Amino acid sequence: MRSRIVPIILVLLLLILQWQLWTGRGSVRDVAQLKDKLAEQKDANAKAAIANDRLNSEVNDLKQGLEMVEERARQELGMVKPNEVFVQITH
């Protein structure tokens, strides 16, 4: 009698562990879903990084463009900012 109980208990424990492995928290299915979500998030992050880099370069271009316009306006048109004094020296 006793010799039959031990294998039955071991088989039951094995079945419980297998059940948890396949359906419980941290199961194979959960890990696969998390890997998929991680891959999707990495793709989204890469796309967002590319978009951020593009926007940063556009901002830099606009800043430099405004500086160039300001420099040209100062040199060619003699324009000044508020509270500045324009002094022109001629030879």
Residue, then its C-alpha position, 0 to 999 in steps of 0.5 A: m500500500r505504502s509503495r503505491i502512495v509515494p509514486i502517486i504523490l510524486v506524479l501529482l506533484l509533477l502534474i501540478l508543477q507542469w500545470q504551473l509551468w504552462t498556465g501559471r504566472g511566469s508560464v511559457r505563454d506569459v514569457a512569450q507574450l512578454k517577449d513579443k511586447l518587448a520586441e514591439q516596444k523596442d521597435a517603437n522606441a527605435k522609430a521614436a528615436i529616429a523621429n526625435d533625431r529628425l526633429n532635433s536636426e530640423v530645430n538646429d536648422l531653423k536656429q542656424g537659419l534664423e541666425m543667418v537671416e539675422e546676420r544678413a539683416r545686420q550687415e546688409l540692412g543695418m538692423v539692430k535688436p532692441n536696446e542695441v546701438f548701431v555704429q557704422i564705420t566708413h573708410 
